[in-house]
Amino acid sequence: MELPRKICTCGDRECPFNPANHDQGCTLCIEKNLKAGEIPSCFFHKYLPENPDRTGYTYVDFAREVMQAEYK
């Protein structure tokens, strides 16, 4: 499972769901986020560079940031 470890942009290496900490790829992270009603941080990092003002990782947070980025 080297590929998920290479492409993972999450900086939280202490998170037990981070692909760097197990051999199940992105599955555990995605499952955790779906249960929490959130989007994995890699989506934010891919589409939107680091935002120090980010308040959360919910679907609404992602939509808000995309809309703000698209209509600046």
mmCIF file as Biopython writes it, N, C-alpha, C and O atoms, coordinates in Angstrom:
data_model
#
loop_
_atom_site.group_PDB
_atom_site.id
_atom_site.type_symbol
_atom_site.label_atom_id
_atom_site.label_alt_id
_atom_site.label_comp_id
_atom_site.label_asym_id
_atom_site.label_entity_id
_atom_site.label_seq_id
_atom_site.pdbx_PDB_ins_code
_atom_site.Cartn_x
_atom_site.Cartn_y
_atom_site.Cartn_z
_atom_site.occupancy
_atom_site.B_iso_or_equiv
_atom_site.auth_seq_id
_atom_site.auth_asym_id
_atom_site.pdbx_PDB_model_num
ATOM 1   N N  . MET A ? 1  ? 0.829   -1.203 0.000  1.0 0.0 1  A 1 
ATOM 2   C CA . MET A ? 1  ? 0.000   0.000  0.000  1.0 0.0 1  A 1 
ATOM 3   C C  . MET A ? 1  ? 0.864   1.254  0.000  1.0 0.0 1  A 1 
ATOM 4   O O  . MET A ? 1  ? 0.573   2.191  0.744  1.0 0.0 1  A 1 
ATOM 5   N N  . GLU A ? 2  ? 1.868   1.297  -0.775 1.0 0.0 2  A 1 
ATOM 6   C CA . GLU A ? 2  ? 2.761   2.448  -0.786 1.0 0.0 2  A 1 
ATOM 7   C C  . GLU A ? 2  ? 2.106   3.675  -1.400 1.0 0.0 2  A 1 
ATOM 8   O O  . GLU A ? 2  ? 2.370   4.788  -0.946 1.0 0.0 2  A 1 
ATOM 9   N N  . LEU A ? 3  ? 1.263   3.518  -2.411 1.0 0.0 3  A 1 
ATOM 10  C CA . LEU A ? 3  ? 0.671   4.663  -3.091 1.0 0.0 3  A 1 
ATOM 11  C C  . LEU A ? 3  ? -0.129  5.572  -2.165 1.0 0.0 3  A 1 
ATOM 12  O O  . LEU A ? 3  ? 0.120   6.777  -2.182 1.0 0.0 3  A 1 
ATOM 13  N N  . PRO A ? 4  ? -1.087  5.077  -1.345 1.0 0.0 4  A 1 
ATOM 14  C CA . PRO A ? 4  ? -1.805  5.991  -0.455 1.0 0.0 4  A 1 
ATOM 15  C C  . PRO A ? 4  ? -0.881  6.741  0.489  1.0 0.0 4  A 1 
ATOM 16  O O  . PRO A ? 4  ? -1.133  7.902  0.809  1.0 0.0 4  A 1 
ATOM 17  N N  . ARG A ? 5  ? 0.168   6.104  0.930  1.0 0.0 5  A 1 
ATOM 18  C CA . ARG A ? 5  ? 1.106   6.779  1.820  1.0 0.0 5  A 1 
ATOM 19  C C  . ARG A ? 5  ? 1.810   7.915  1.099  1.0 0.0 5  A 1 
ATOM 20  O O  . ARG A ? 5  ? 2.090   8.952  1.701  1.0 0.0 5  A 1 
ATOM 21  N N  . LYS A ? 6  ? 2.099   7.731  -0.184 1.0 0.0 6  A 1 
ATOM 22  C CA . LYS A ? 6  ? 2.786   8.759  -0.964 1.0 0.0 6  A 1 
ATOM 23  C C  . LYS A ? 6  ? 1.875   9.924  -1.309 1.0 0.0 6  A 1 
ATOM 24  O O  . LYS A ? 6  ? 2.324   11.070 -1.329 1.0 0.0 6  A 1 
ATOM 25  N N  . ILE A ? 7  ? 0.593   9.651  -1.583 1.0 0.0 7  A 1 
ATOM 26  C CA . ILE A ? 7  ? -0.303  10.726 -2.020 1.0 0.0 7  A 1 
ATOM 27  C C  . ILE A ? 7  ? -1.042  11.406 -0.878 1.0 0.0 7  A 1 
ATOM 28  O O  . ILE A ? 7  ? -1.663  12.449 -1.081 1.0 0.0 7  A 1 
ATOM 29  N N  . CYS A ? 8  ? -0.985  10.838 0.308  1.0 0.0 8  A 1 
ATOM 30  C CA . CYS A ? 8  ? -1.709  11.423 1.432  1.0 0.0 8  A 1 
ATOM 31  C C  . CYS A ? 8  ? -1.102  12.777 1.791  1.0 0.0 8  A 1 
ATOM 32  O O  . CYS A ? 8  ? 0.096   12.882 2.051  1.0 0.0 8  A 1 
ATOM 33  N N  . THR A ? 9  ? -1.941  13.805 1.804  1.0 0.0 9  A 1 
ATOM 34  C CA . THR A ? 9  ? -1.468  15.161 2.106  1.0 0.0 9  A 1 
ATOM 35  C C  . THR A ? 9  ? -1.802  15.587 3.531  1.0 0.0 9  A 1 
ATOM 36  O O  . THR A ? 9  ? -1.541  16.727 3.916  1.0 0.0 9  A 1 
ATOM 37  N N  . CYS A ? 10 ? -2.368  14.691 4.303  1.0 0.0 10 A 1 
ATOM 38  C CA . CYS A ? 10 ? -2.712  15.025 5.679  1.0 0.0 10 A 1 
ATOM 39  C C  . CYS A ? 10 ? -1.437  15.156 6.504  1.0 0.0 10 A 1 
ATOM 40  O O  . CYS A ? 10 ? -0.580  14.272 6.483  1.0 0.0 10 A 1 
ATOM 41  N N  . GLY A ? 11 ? -1.322  16.235 7.211  1.0 0.0 11 A 1 
ATOM 42  C CA . GLY A ? 11 ? -0.144  16.463 8.033  1.0 0.0 11 A 1 
ATOM 43  C C  . GLY A ? 11 ? -0.226  15.836 9.409  1.0 0.0 11 A 1 
ATOM 44  O O  . GLY A ? 11 ? 0.744   15.876 10.167 1.0 0.0 11 A 1 
ATOM 45  N N  . ASP A ? 12 ? -1.372  15.257 9.745  1.0 0.0 12 A 1 
ATOM 46  C CA . ASP A ? 12 ? -1.555  14.673 11.071 1.0 0.0 12 A 1 
ATOM 47  C C  . ASP A ? 12 ? -1.085  13.221 11.066 1.0 0.0 12 A 1 
ATOM 48  O O  . ASP A ? 12 ? -1.890  12.298 10.943 1.0 0.0 12 A 1 
ATOM 49  N N  . ARG A ? 13 ? 0.220   13.032 11.199 1.0 0.0 13 A 1 
ATOM 50  C CA . ARG A ? 13 ? 0.798   11.690 11.179 1.0 0.0 13 A 1 
ATOM 51  C C  . ARG A ? 13 ? 0.522   10.914 12.453 1.0 0.0 13 A 1 
ATOM 52  O O  . ARG A ? 13 ? 0.785   9.713  12.506 1.0 0.0 13 A 1 
ATOM 53  N N  . GLU A ? 14 ? 0.000   11.565 13.479 1.0 0.0 14 A 1 
ATOM 54  C CA . GLU A ? 14 ? -0.341  10.864 14.717 1.0 0.0 14 A 1 
ATOM 55  C C  . GLU A ? 14 ? -1.745  10.266 14.663 1.0 0.0 14 A 1 
ATOM 56  O O  . GLU A ? 14 ? -2.106  9.453  15.513 1.0 0.0 14 A 1 
ATOM 57  N N  . CYS A ? 15 ? -2.530  10.662 13.674 1.0 0.0 15 A 1 
ATOM 58  C CA . CYS A ? 15 ? -3.887  10.133 13.528 1.0 0.0 15 A 1 
ATOM 59  C C  . CYS A ? 15 ? -3.813  8.644  13.201 1.0 0.0 15 A 1 
ATOM 60  O O  . CYS A ? 15 ? -3.097  8.250  12.281 1.0 0.0 15 A 1 
ATOM 61  N N  . PRO A ? 16 ? -4.544  7.815  13.943 1.0 0.0 16 A 1 
ATOM 62  C CA . PRO A ? 16 ? -4.487  6.377  13.682 1.0 0.0 16 A 1 
ATOM 63  C C  . PRO A ? 16 ? -5.070  5.990  12.326 1.0 0.0 16 A 1 
ATOM 64  O O  . PRO A ? 16 ? -4.835  4.881  11.847 1.0 0.0 16 A 1 
ATOM 65  N N  . PHE A ? 17 ? -5.831  6.896  11.700 1.0 0.0 17 A 1 
ATOM 66  C CA . PHE A ? 17 ? -6.456  6.606  10.412 1.0 0.0 17 A 1 
ATOM 67  C C  . PHE A ? 17 ? -5.584  7.027  9.229  1.0 0.0 17 A 1 
ATOM 68  O O  . PHE A ? 17 ? -5.913  6.714  8.085  1.0 0.0 17 A 1 
ATOM 69  N N  . ASN A ? 18 ? -4.489  7.724  9.482  1.0 0.0 18 A 1 
ATOM 70  C CA . ASN A ? 18 ? -3.589  8.160  8.425  1.0 0.0 18 A 1 
ATOM 71  C C  . ASN A ? 18 ? -2.955  6.932  7.770  1.0 0.0 18 A 1 
ATOM 72  O O  . ASN A ? 18 ? -2.483  6.040  8.475  1.0 0.0 18 A 1 
ATOM 73  N N  . PRO A ? 19 ? -2.934  6.867  6.435  1.0 0.0 19 A 1 
ATOM 74  C CA . PRO A ? 19 ? -2.362  5.703  5.744  1.0 0.0 19 A 1 
ATOM 75  C C  . PRO A ? 19 ? -0.922  5.393  6.124  1.0 0.0 19 A 1 
ATOM 76  O O  . PRO A ? 19 ? -0.460  4.272  5.914  1.0 0.0 19 A 1 
ATOM 77  N N  . ALA A ? 20 ? -0.211  6.353  6.673  1.0 0.0 20 A 1 
ATOM 78  C CA . ALA A ? 20 ? 1.171   6.102  7.097  1.0 0.0 20 A 1 
ATOM 79  C C  . ALA A ? 20 ? 1.228   5.202  8.327  1.0 0.0 20 A 1 
ATOM 80  O O  . ALA A ? 20 ? 2.290   4.681  8.667  1.0 0.0 20 A 1 
ATOM 81  N N  . ASN A ? 21 ? 0.083   5.015  8.999  1.0 0.0 21 A 1 
ATOM 82  C CA . ASN A ? 21 ? 0.075   4.278  10.266 1.0 0.0 21 A 1 
ATOM 83  C C  . ASN A ? 21 ? -0.541  2.888  10.204 1.0 0.0 21 A 1 
ATOM 84  O O  . ASN A ? 21 ? -0.720  2.247  11.239 1.0 0.0 21 A 1 
ATOM 85  N N  . HIS A ? 22 ? -0.867  2.415  9.012  1.0 0.0 22 A 1 
ATOM 86  C CA . HIS A ? 22 ? -1.442  1.074  8.864  1.0 0.0 22 A 1 
ATOM 87  C C  . HIS A ? 22 ? -1.323  0.645  7.407  1.0 0.0 22 A 1 
ATOM 88  O O  . HIS A ? 22 ? -0.772  1.379  6.586  1.0 0.0 22 A 1 
ATOM 89  N N  . ASP A ? 23 ? -1.830  -0.526 7.085  1.0 0.0 23 A 1 
ATOM 90  C CA . ASP A ? 23 ? -1.698  -1.035 5.720  1.0 0.0 23 A 1 
ATOM 91  C C  . ASP A ? 23 ? -3.043  -1.116 4.988  1.0 0.0 23 A 1 
ATOM 92  O O  . ASP A ? 23 ? -3.196  -1.925 4.073  1.0 0.0 23 A 1 
ATOM 93  N N  . GLN A ? 24 ? -4.015  -0.287 5.381  1.0 0.0 24 A 1 
ATOM 94  C CA . GLN A ? 24 ? -5.341  -0.340 4.766  1.0 0.0 24 A 1 
ATOM 95  C C  . GLN A ? 24 ? -5.617  0.848  3.842  1.0 0.0 24 A 1 
ATOM 96  O O  . GLN A ? 24 ? -6.769  1.106  3.492  1.0 0.0 24 A 1 
ATOM 97  N N  . GLY A ? 25 ? -4.584  1.557  3.452  1.0 0.0 25 A 1 
ATOM 98  C CA . GLY A ? 25 ? -4.757  2.666  2.523  1.0 0.0 25 A 1 
ATOM 99  C C  . GLY A ? 25 ? -5.622  3.772  3.105  1.0 0.0 25 A 1 
ATOM 100 O O  . GLY A ? 25 ? -5.531  4.080  4.293  1.0 0.0 25 A 1 
ATOM 101 N N  . CYS A ? 26 ? -6.447  4.358  2.279  1.0 0.0 26 A 1 
ATOM 102 C CA . CYS A ? 26 ? -7.289  5.492  2.680  1.0 0.0 26 A 1 
ATOM 103 C C  . CYS A ? 26 ? -8.611  5.068  3.321  1.0 0.0 26 A 1 
ATOM 104 O O  . CYS A ? 26 ? -9.358  5.911  3.817  1.0 0.0 26 A 1 
ATOM 105 N N  . THR A ? 27 ? -8.898  3.783  3.310  1.0 0.0 27 A 1 
ATOM 106 C CA . THR A ? 27 ? -10.201 3.285  3.763  1.0 0.0 27 A 1 
ATOM 107 C C  . THR A ? 27 ? -10.570 3.750  5.167  1.0 0.0 27 A 1 
ATOM 108 O O  . THR A ? 27 ? -11.679 4.243  5.371  1.0 0.0 27 A 1 
ATOM 109 N N  . LEU A ? 28 ? -9.684  3.610  6.126  1.0 0.0 28 A 1 
ATOM 110 C CA . LEU A ? 28 ? -10.012 3.971  7.507  1.0 0.0 28 A 1 
ATOM 111 C C  . LEU A ? 28 ? -10.298 5.465  7.644  1.0 0.0 28 A 1 
ATOM 112 O O  . LEU A ? 28 ? -11.206 5.861  8.374  1.0 0.0 28 A 1 
ATOM 113 N N  . CYS A ? 29 ? -9.534  6.282  6.951  1.0 0.0 29 A 1 
ATOM 114 C CA . CYS A ? 29 ? -9.739  7.730  6.990  1.0 0.0 29 A 1 
ATOM 115 C C  . CYS A ? 29 ? -11.097 8.090  6.384  1.0 0.0 29 A 1 
ATOM 116 O O  . CYS A ? 29 ? -11.850 8.878  6.956  1.0 0.0 29 A 1 
ATOM 117 N N  . ILE A ? 30 ? -11.397 7.519  5.247  1.0 0.0 30 A 1 
ATOM 118 C CA . ILE A ? 30 ? -12.666 7.816  4.577  1.0 0.0 30 A 1 
ATOM 119 C C  . ILE A ? 30 ? -13.839 7.354  5.434  1.0 0.0 30 A 1 
ATOM 120 O O  . ILE A ? 30 ? -14.824 8.081  5.567  1.0 0.0 30 A 1 
ATOM 121 N N  . GLU A ? 31 ? -13.754 6.166  6.015  1.0 0.0 31 A 1 
ATOM 122 C CA . GLU A ? 31 ? -14.824 5.674  6.886  1.0 0.0 31 A 1 
ATOM 123 C C  . GLU A ? 31 ? -15.048 6.620  8.062  1.0 0.0 31 A 1 
ATOM 124 O O  . GLU A ? 31 ? -16.190 6.942  8.391  1.0 0.0 31 A 1 
ATOM 125 N N  . LYS A ? 32 ? -13.958 7.066  8.698  1.0 0.0 32 A 1 
ATOM 126 C CA . LYS A ? 32 ? -14.061 7.970  9.845  1.0 0.0 32 A 1 
ATOM 127 C C  . LYS A ? 32 ? -14.743 9.276  9.423  1.0 0.0 32 A 1 
ATOM 128 O O  . LYS A ? 32 ? -15.623 9.777  10.122 1.0 0.0 32 A 1 
ATOM 129 N N  . ASN A ? 33 ? -14.333 9.816  8.286  1.0 0.0 33 A 1 
ATOM 130 C CA . ASN A ? 33 ? -14.908 11.073 7.826  1.0 0.0 33 A 1 
ATOM 131 C C  . ASN A ? 33 ? -16.373 10.931 7.436  1.0 0.0 33 A 1 
ATOM 132 O O  . ASN A ? 33 ? -17.173 11.819 7.732  1.0 0.0 33 A 1 
ATOM 133 N N  . LEU A ? 34 ? -16.734 9.856  6.790  1.0 0.0 34 A 1 
ATOM 134 C CA . LEU A ? 34 ? -18.141 9.644  6.430  1.0 0.0 34 A 1 
ATOM 135 C C  . LEU A ? 34 ? -19.017 9.577  7.673  1.0 0.0 34 A 1 
ATOM 136 O O  . LEU A ? 34 ? -20.101 10.160 7.706  1.0 0.0 34 A 1 
ATOM 137 N N  . LYS A ? 35 ? -18.548 8.868  8.693  1.0 0.0 35 A 1 
ATOM 138 C CA . LYS A ? 35 ? -19.310 8.775  9.942  1.0 0.0 35 A 1 
ATOM 139 C C  . LYS A ? 35 ? -19.461 10.133 10.618 1.0 0.0 35 A 1 
ATOM 140 O O  . LYS A ? 35 ? -20.481 10.404 11.252 1.0 0.0 35 A 1 
ATOM 141 N N  . ALA A ? 36 ? -18.447 10.987 10.483 1.0 0.0 36 A 1 
ATOM 142 C CA . ALA A ? 36 ? -18.463 12.303 11.123 1.0 0.0 36 A 1 
ATOM 143 C C  . ALA A ? 36 ? -19.124 13.380 10.264 1.0 0.0 36 A 1 
ATOM 144 O O  . ALA A ? 36 ? -19.252 14.524 10.698 1.0 0.0 36 A 1 
ATOM 145 N N  . GLY A ? 37 ? -19.544 13.021 9.045  1.0 0.0 37 A 1 
ATOM 146 C CA . GLY A ? 37 ? -20.136 14.014 8.146  1.0 0.0 37 A 1 
ATOM 147 C C  . GLY A ? 37 ? -19.099 15.008 7.648  1.0 0.0 37 A 1 
ATOM 148 O O  . GLY A ? 37 ? -19.396 16.185 7.440  1.0 0.0 37 A 1 
ATOM 149 N N  . GLU A ? 38 ? -17.883 14.520 7.463  1.0 0.0 38 A 1 
ATOM 150 C CA . GLU A ? 38 ? -16.793 15.383 7.033  1.0 0.0 38 A 1 
ATOM 151 C C  . GLU A ? 38 ? -16.182 14.878 5.727  1.0 0.0 38 A 1 
ATOM 152 O O  . GLU A ? 38 ? -16.467 13.774 5.261  1.0 0.0 38 A 1 
ATOM 153 N N  . ILE A ? 39 ? -15.335 15.725 5.162  1.0 0.0 39 A 1 
ATOM 154 C CA . ILE A ? 39 ? -14.591 15.397 3.960  1.0 0.0 39 A 1 
ATOM 155 C C  . ILE A ? 39 ? -13.126 15.268 4.369  1.0 0.0 39 A 1 
ATOM 156 O O  . ILE A ? 39 ? -12.627 16.106 5.121  1.0 0.0 39 A 1 
ATOM 157 N N  . PRO A ? 40 ? -12.426 14.238 3.893  1.0 0.0 40 A 1 
ATOM 158 C CA . PRO A ? 40 ? -11.017 14.094 4.251  1.0 0.0 40 A 1 
ATOM 159 C C  . PRO A ? 40 ? -10.212 15.348 3.892  1.0 0.0 40 A 1 
ATOM 160 O O  . PRO A ? 40 ? -10.501 16.029 2.908  1.0 0.0 40 A 1 
ATOM 161 N N  . SER A ? 41 ? -9.217  15.630 4.699  1.0 0.0 41 A 1 
ATOM 162 C CA . SER A ? 41 ? -8.431  16.848 4.493  1.0 0.0 41 A 1 
ATOM 163 C C  . SER A ? 41 ? -7.735  16.872 3.143  1.0 0.0 41 A 1 
ATOM 164 O O  . SER A ? 41 ? -7.431  17.950 2.633  1.0 0.0 41 A 1 
ATOM 165 N N  . CYS A ? 42 ? -7.474  15.708 2.548  1.0 0.0 42 A 1 
ATOM 166 C CA . CYS A ? 42 ? -6.807  15.680 1.243  1.0 0.0 42 A 1 
ATOM 167 C C  . CYS A ? 42 ? -7.639  16.382 0.169  1.0 0.0 42 A 1 
ATOM 168 O O  . CYS A ? 42 ? -7.075  16.940 -0.772 1.0 0.0 42 A 1 
ATOM 169 N N  . PHE A ? 43 ? -8.966  16.364 0.291  1.0 0.0 43 A 1 
ATOM 170 C CA . PHE A ? 43 ? -9.801  17.082 -0.666 1.0 0.0 43 A 1 
ATOM 171 C C  . PHE A ? 43 ? -9.574  18.579 -0.535 1.0 0.0 43 A 1 
ATOM 172 O O  . PHE A ? 43 ? -9.446  19.285 -1.535 1.0 0.0 43 A 1 
ATOM 173 N N  . PHE A ? 44 ? -9.524  19.057 0.698  1.0 0.0 44 A 1 
ATOM 174 C CA . PHE A ? 44 ? -9.254  20.473 0.933  1.0 0.0 44 A 1 
ATOM 175 C C  . PHE A ? 44 ? -7.871  20.838 0.401  1.0 0.0 44 A 1 
ATOM 176 O O  . PHE A ? 44 ? -7.710  21.856 -0.272 1.0 0.0 44 A 1 
ATOM 177 N N  . HIS A ? 45 ? -6.876  20.009 0.702  1.0 0.0 45 A 1 
ATOM 178 C CA . HIS A ? 45 ? -5.503  20.304 0.305  1.0 0.0 45 A 1 
ATOM 179 C C  . HIS A ? 45 ? -5.327  20.276 -1.200 1.0 0.0 45 A 1 
ATOM 180 O O  . HIS A ? 45 ? -4.550  21.064 -1.740 1.0 0.0 45 A 1 
ATOM 181 N N  . LYS A ? 46 ? -6.032  19.388 -1.893 1.0 0.0 46 A 1 
ATOM 182 C CA . LYS A ? 46 ? -5.899  19.279 -3.347 1.0 0.0 46 A 1 
ATOM 183 C C  . LYS A ? 46 ? -6.533  20.473 -4.041 1.0 0.0 46 A 1 
ATOM 184 O O  . LYS A ? 46 ? -5.924  21.078 -4.923 1.0 0.0 46 A 1 
ATOM 185 N N  . TYR A ? 47 ? -7.736  20.810 -3.652 1.0 0.0 47 A 1 
ATOM 186 C CA . TYR A ? 47 ? -8.466  21.875 -4.331 1.0 0.0 47 A 1 
ATOM 187 C C  . TYR A ? 47 ? -8.122  23.248 -3.776 1.0 0.0 47 A 1 
ATOM 188 O O  . TYR A ? 47 ? -8.020  24.224 -4.520 1.0 0.0 47 A 1 
ATOM 189 N N  . LEU A ? 48 ? -7.947  23.313 -2.483 1.0 0.0 48 A 1 
ATOM 190 C CA . LEU A ? 48 ? -7.709  24.589 -1.815 1.0 0.0 48 A 1 
ATOM 191 C C  . LEU A ? 48 ? -6.423  24.510 -1.006 1.0 0.0 48 A 1 
ATOM 192 O O  . LEU A ? 48 ? -6.334  23.704 -0.080 1.0 0.0 48 A 1 
ATOM 193 N N  . PRO A ? 49 ? -5.438  25.312 -1.326 1.0 0.0 49 A 1 
ATOM 194 C CA . PRO A ? 49 ? -4.205  25.289 -0.534 1.0 0.0 49 A 1 
ATOM 195 C C  . PRO A ? 49 ? -4.514  25.565 0.940  1.0 0.0 49 A 1 
ATOM 196 O O  . PRO A ? 49 ? -5.615  25.990 1.290  1.0 0.0 49 A 1 
ATOM 197 N N  . GLU A ? 50 ? -3.553  25.324 1.762  1.0 0.0 50 A 1 
ATOM 198 C CA . GLU A ? 50 ? -3.747  25.516 3.208  1.0 0.0 50 A 1 
ATOM 199 C C  . GLU A ? 50 ? -4.446  26.833 3.512  1.0 0.0 50 A 1 
ATOM 200 O O  . GLU A ? 50 ? -4.061  27.893 3.018  1.0 0.0 50 A 1 
ATOM 201 N N  . ASN A ? 51 ? -5.455  26.740 4.315  1.0 0.0 51 A 1 
ATOM 202 C CA . ASN A ? 51 ? -6.221  27.906 4.730  1.0 0.0 51 A 1 
ATOM 203 C C  . ASN A ? 51 ? -6.118  28.006 6.246  1.0 0.0 51 A 1 
ATOM 204 O O  . ASN A ? 51 ? -6.761  27.233 6.956  1.0 0.0 51 A 1 
ATOM 205 N N  . PRO A ? 52 ? -5.330  28.935 6.752  1.0 0.0 52 A 1 
ATOM 206 C CA . PRO A ? 52 ? -5.174  29.035 8.206  1.0 0.0 52 A 1 
ATOM 207 C C  . PRO A ? 52 ? -6.461  29.419 8.926  1.0 0.0 52 A 1 
ATOM 208 O O  . PRO A ? 52 ? -6.558  29.259 10.143 1.0 0.0 52 A 1 
ATOM 209 N N  . ASP A ? 53 ? -7.452  29.926 8.191  1.0 0.0 53 A 1 
ATOM 210 C CA . ASP A ? 53 ? -8.718  30.325 8.798  1.0 0.0 53 A 1 
ATOM 211 C C  . ASP A ? 53 ? -9.759  29.212 8.781  1.0 0.0 53 A 1 
ATOM 212 O O  . ASP A ? 53 ? -10.892 29.421 9.214  1.0 0.0 53 A 1 
ATOM 213 N N  . ARG A ? 54 ? -9.388  28.030 8.287  1.0 0.0 54 A 1 
ATOM 214 C CA . ARG A ? 54 ? -10.344 26.916 8.179  1.0 0.0 54 A 1 
ATOM 215 C C  . ARG A ? 54 ? -10.882 26.579 9.563  1.0 0.0 54 A 1 
ATOM 216 O O  . ARG A ? 54 ? -10.130 26.450 10.529 1.0 0.0 54 A 1 
ATOM 217 N N  . THR A ? 55 ? -12.195 26.442 9.633  1.0 0.0 55 A 1 
ATOM 218 C CA . THR A ? 55 ? -12.816 26.153 10.926 1.0 0.0 55 A 1 
ATOM 219 C C  . THR A ? 55 ? -13.262 24.703 11.048 1.0 0.0 55 A 1 
ATOM 220 O O  . THR A ? 55 ? -13.530 24.233 12.154 1.0 0.0 55 A 1 
ATOM 221 N N  . GLY A ? 56 ? -13.346 23.996 9.945  1.0 0.0 56 A 1 
ATOM 222 C CA . GLY A ? 56 ? -13.785 22.614 10.011 1.0 0.0 56 A 1 
ATOM 223 C C  . GLY A ? 56 ? -13.649 21.910 8.684  1.0 0.0 56 A 1 
ATOM 224 O O  . GLY A ? 56 ? -13.172 22.480 7.703  1.0 0.0 56 A 1 
ATOM 225 N N  . TYR A ? 57 ? -14.074 20.663 8.668  1.0 0.0 57 A 1 
ATOM 226 C CA . TYR A ? 57 ? -13.952 19.827 7.485  1.0 0.0 57 A 1 
ATOM 227 C C  . TYR A ? 57 ? -15.298 19.235 7.053  1.0 0.0 57 A 1 
ATOM 228 O O  . TYR A ? 57 ? -15.336 18.184 6.414  1.0 0.0 57 A 1 
ATOM 229 N N  . THR A ? 58 ? -16.390 19.901 7.396  1.0 0.0 58 A 1 
ATOM 230 C CA . THR A ? 58 ? -17.703 19.395 7.010  1.0 0.0 58 A 1 
ATOM 231 C C  . THR A ? 58 ? -17.946 19.646 5.521  1.0 0.0 58 A 1 
ATOM 232 O O  . THR A ? 58 ? -17.193 20.370 4.870  1.0 0.0 58 A 1 
ATOM 233 N N  . TYR A ? 59 ? -18.998 19.042 5.002  1.0 0.0 59 A 1 
ATOM 234 C CA . TYR A ? 59 ? -19.386 19.265 3.607  1.0 0.0 59 A 1 
ATOM 235 C C  . TYR A ? 59 ? -19.644 20.753 3.372  1.0 0.0 59 A 1 
ATOM 236 O O  . TYR A ? 59 ? -19.259 21.301 2.339  1.0 0.0 59 A 1 
ATOM 237 N N  . VAL A ? 60 ? -20.293 21.395 4.327  1.0 0.0 60 A 1 
ATOM 238 C CA . VAL A ? 60 ? -20.607 22.822 4.209  1.0 0.0 60 A 1 
ATOM 239 C C  . VAL A ? 60 ? -19.324 23.651 4.210  1.0 0.0 60 A 1 
ATOM 240 O O  . VAL A ? 60 ? -19.206 24.606 3.443  1.0 0.0 60 A 1 
ATOM 241 N N  . ASP A ? 61 ? -18.367 23.297 5.059  1.0 0.0 61 A 1 
ATOM 242 C CA . ASP A ? 61 ? -17.089 24.006 5.080  1.0 0.0 61 A 1 
ATOM 243 C C  . ASP A ? 61 ? -16.401 23.913 3.722  1.0 0.0 61 A 1 
ATOM 244 O O  . ASP A ? 61 ? -15.877 24.904 3.215  1.0 0.0 61 A 1 
ATOM 245 N N  . PHE A ? 62 ? -16.407 22.713 3.134  1.0 0.0 62 A 1 
ATOM 246 C CA . PHE A ? 62 ? -15.773 22.524 1.835  1.0 0.0 62 A 1 
ATOM 247 C C  . PHE A ? 62 ? -16.502 23.337 0.762  1.0 0.0 62 A 1 
ATOM 248 O O  . PHE A ? 62 ? -15.869 24.022 -0.042 1.0 0.0 62 A 1 
ATOM 249 N N  . ALA A ? 63 ? -17.816 23.256 0.756  1.0 0.0 63 A 1 
ATOM 250 C CA . ALA A ? 63 ? -18.593 24.003 -0.232 1.0 0.0 63 A 1 
ATOM 251 C C  . ALA A ? 63 ? -18.355 25.507 -0.104 1.0 0.0 63 A 1 
ATOM 252 O O  . ALA A ? 63 ? -18.213 26.210 -1.105 1.0 0.0 63 A 1 
ATOM 253 N N  . ARG A ? 64 ? -18.312 25.986 1.123  1.0 0.0 64 A 1 
ATOM 254 C CA . ARG A ? 64 ? -18.077 27.413 1.360  1.0 0.0 64 A 1 
ATOM 255 C C  . ARG A ? 64 ? -16.717 27.832 0.795  1.0 0.0 64 A 1 
ATOM 256 O O  . ARG A ? 64 ? -16.608 28.852 0.115  1.0 0.0 64 A 1 
ATOM 257 N N  . GLU A ? 65 ? -15.694 27.044 1.080  1.0 0.0 65 A 1 
ATOM 258 C CA . GLU A ? 65 ? -14.348 27.390 0.606  1.0 0.0 65 A 1 
ATOM 259 C C  . GLU A ? 65 ? -14.265 27.328 -0.916 1.0 0.0 65 A 1 
ATOM 260 O O  . GLU A ? 65 ? -13.621 28.173 -1.538 1.0 0.0 65 A 1 
ATOM 261 N N  . VAL A ? 66 ? -14.910 26.336 -1.515 1.0 0.0 66 A 1 
ATOM 262 C CA . VAL A ? 66 ? -14.901 26.250 -2.982 1.0 0.0 66 A 1 
ATOM 263 C C  . VAL A ? 66 ? -15.592 27.464 -3.575 1.0 0.0 66 A 1 
ATOM 264 O O  . VAL A ? 66 ? -15.082 28.069 -4.518 1.0 0.0 66 A 1 
ATOM 265 N N  . MET A ? 67 ? -16.742 27.825 -3.035 1.0 0.0 67 A 1 
ATOM 266 C CA . MET A ? 67 ? -17.474 28.983 -3.556 1.0 0.0 67 A 1 
ATOM 267 C C  . MET A ? 67 ? -16.654 30.266 -3.392 1.0 0.0 67 A 1 
ATOM 268 O O  . MET A ? 67 ? -16.619 31.104 -4.293 1.0 0.0 67 A 1 
ATOM 269 N N  . GLN A ? 68 ? -16.011 30.411 -2.263 1.0 0.0 68 A 1 
ATOM 270 C CA . GLN A ? 68 ? -15.202 31.618 -2.043 1.0 0.0 68 A 1 
ATOM 271 C C  . GLN A ? 68 ? -14.032 31.657 -3.004 1.0 0.0 68 A 1 
ATOM 272 O O  . GLN A ? 68 ? -13.689 32.722 -3.516 1.0 0.0 68 A 1 
ATOM 273 N N  . ALA A ? 69 ? -13.407 30.504 -3.260 1.0 0.0 69 A 1 
ATOM 274 C CA . ALA A ? 69 ? -12.265 30.454 -4.166 1.0 0.0 69 A 1 
ATOM 275 C C  . ALA A ? 69 ? -12.682 30.731 -5.607 1.0 0.0 69 A 1 
ATOM 276 O O  . ALA A ? 69 ? -11.964 31.396 -6.354 1.0 0.0 69 A 1 
ATOM 277 N N  . GLU A ? 70 ? -13.846 30.218 -5.988 1.0 0.0 70 A 1 
ATOM 278 C CA . GLU A ? 70 ? -14.323 30.373 -7.362 1.0 0.0 70 A 1 
ATOM 279 C C  . GLU A ? 70 ? -14.815 31.786 -7.665 1.0 0.0 70 A 1 
ATOM 280 O O  . GLU A ? 70 ? -14.742 32.235 -8.808 1.0 0.0 70 A 1 
ATOM 281 N N  . TYR A ? 71 ? -15.312 32.482 -6.655 1.0 0.0 71 A 1 
ATOM 282 C CA . TYR A ? 71 ? -15.940 33.782 -6.892 1.0 0.0 71 A 1 
ATOM 283 C C  . TYR A ? 71 ? -15.193 34.916 -6.216 1.0 0.0 71 A 1 
ATOM 284 O O  . TYR A ? 71 ? -15.814 35.882 -5.772 1.0 0.0 71 A 1 
ATOM 285 N N  . LYS A ? 72 ? -13.875 34.819 -6.128 1.0 0.0 72 A 1 
ATOM 286 C CA . LYS A ? 72 ? -13.062 35.914 -5.574 1.0 0.0 72 A 1 
ATOM 287 C C  . LYS A ? 72 ? -12.963 37.028 -6.588 1.0 0.0 72 A 1 
ATOM 288 O O  . LYS A ? 72 ? -12.323 38.046 -6.325 1.0 0.0 72 A 1 
#
